Amino acid sequence: MKITIIGVNYFPEDTATGLYTTQMAEYLARNHEVSIITGFPYYPVWKISDDYSNQSTFLYEEVNDVKIYRYKQYVPKNPTFFKRIVHLIDFTIGSIRNLFKIKESDVIISIVPFTSSVFLGYILKKRLNAKLWTHIQDFEFDAAVESGLTSKSFFNNLFFEYLFKIENILLNRSDVNSTISFGMLSKLKLKSNSTSYYLPNWVDPDFINPKNSNTHKYMLSDKFKILYSGNIGAKQDWGFFIKFLDYNINNDSIEIIVVGDGAKKDWLLNKIKDYNNVIYYPPVPFEELPDLLCSADIHILFQKQNVIDTVMPSKLLGMMASGKPSIVLGNNKSEVKKVLDESKGGVYLSTRNEIELSMILLKLIKDKSLIIDLGNNARNYISEKFAYKEVLHKFDNRLELLIGEKN
């Protein structure tokens, strides 16, 4: 089977969508011929990486049996919503040339974000008489509205109404649409009449394994270590995070470690510079991630209250695989709440109360056996339901069925 994947984020990006698209492509390449049309690596720092910055506009590579066709897209230093639109348009237009480098394909997999990847996939579908599968990691237009990335003016409302209509048209051009949570699947069914499929993100519990991990150099303190690791962006509630820090500013028994990068990093660094119990570190290489996650005593994640099921934080899987409990703040209707409630692997809070959160932490600090129980529950749940090999094996089988329908 010949497979073409279209998505802006790919290797060597090793976080978020780039990581999952890379792992998907390389897994499928074990048994199939796989190509990807992608951009130059830039995420999460919003800067094309030094290894690629001097390369020509169009670049061909072959890594781990995957043929990679790259276009050097515009990457804004300050990624406002409208600069992201330019970023999206440039990748889309620039990648049309790479479409014609694909001579054969049985199935095209378009990765969202960007929604425009579906447009590129549809062009290739019609040209090669292939099947089109759209996989949605993030409902980018919904997320932009819910995260407050754009103002609620008449012009913006009209603009988003137009974007949602385009999204609907494109999704209905796909043979199959998939997404990463059941809540997002319900939203997807309202947007498209095409066949829908649940394809969750995954984690390799053999890779993130507390039994094989060592204490990470960021986590050498003897204090109780609270870790946030991931994107520092608009979907996280950093305003509440600062309130939580204010309440615990004199608590010398804890150390709060923030590891990551993103559009709000500079803002956050300016806010936390005067707190003695908060430390920031840049992202770690992917091979160090198990040590980092498993060295924490507890993980935290602050989602904005109005972000419900447009996103399913992929970082949650690694947090839970580490065998350490998580405290997550978000909307009470979020899929994340269902995962934590079902797994009994942590605490989910829908209220924004720094005192309540601090009391929960105090209880966990005093009860080490509770931390162990919650952590074990989290890891067992993730290993059973979100293991890398099982999720992608089922996906591969479903692709084979889709090609069978074509023939």
Stockholm file with secondary structure:
# STOCKHOLM 1.0

chainA/1-407         MKITIIGVNYFPEDTATGLYTTQMAEYLARNHEVSIITGFPYYPVWKISDDYSNQSTFLYEEVNDVKIYRYKQYVPKNPTFFKRIVHLIDFTIGSIRNLFKIKESDVIISIVPFTSSVFLGYILKKRLNAKLWTHIQDFEFDAAVESGLTSKSFFNNLFFEYLFKIENILLNRSDVNSTISFGMLSKLKLKSNSTSYYLPNWVDPDFINPKNSNTHKYMLSDKFKILYSGNIGAKQDWGFFIKFLDYNINNDSIEIIVVGDGAKKDWLLNKIKDYNNVIYYPPVPFEELPDLLCSADIHILFQKQNVIDTVMPSKLLGMMASGKPSIVLGNNKSEVKKVLDESKGGVYLSTRNEIELSMILLKLIKDKSLIIDLGNNARNYISEKFAYKEVLHKFDNRLELLIGEKN
#=GR chainA/1-407 SS CEEEEECSCCTTCCSHHHHHHHHHHHHHTTTSEEEEEEECCCTTTTSCCHHHHTSCSEEEEEETTEEEEEECCCCCSSCCHHHHHHHHHHHHHHHHHHHTTCCCCSEEEEEESCTHHHHHHHHHHHHHTCEEEEEESCCHHHHHHHTTCSCCCHHHHHHHHHHHHHHHHHHTTCSEEEESSHHHHHHHHHHCCSEEEECCCCBCTTTSCGGGCCCCGGGCCSSEEEEEEEECSTTBCHHHHHHHHHHTTTCTTEEEEEEEESTTHHHHHHHHTTCTTEEEECCCCGGGHHHHHHHCSEEEEEBCTTCCSSCCCTHHHHHHHTTCCEEEECCTTCHHHHHHHHHTCEEEECSCCHHHHHHHHHHHHHCHHHHHHHHHHHHHHHHHHSBHHHHHHHHHHHHHHHHHHHC
#=GC SS_cons         CEEEEECSCCTTCCSHHHHHHHHHHHHHTTTSEEEEEEECCCTTTTSCCHHHHTSCSEEEEEETTEEEEEECCCCCSSCCHHHHHHHHHHHHHHHHHHHTTCCCCSEEEEEESCTHHHHHHHHHHHHHTCEEEEEESCCHHHHHHHTTCSCCCHHHHHHHHHHHHHHHHHHTTCSEEEESSHHHHHHHHHHCCSEEEECCCCBCTTTSCGGGCCCCGGGCCSSEEEEEEEECSTTBCHHHHHHHHHHTTTCTTEEEEEEEESTTHHHHHHHHTTCTTEEEECCCCGGGHHHHHHHCSEEEEEBCTTCCSSCCCTHHHHHHHTTCCEEEECCTTCHHHHHHHHHTCEEEECSCCHHHHHHHHHHHHHCHHHHHHHHHHHHHHHHHHSBHHHHHHHHHHHHHHHHHHHC
//
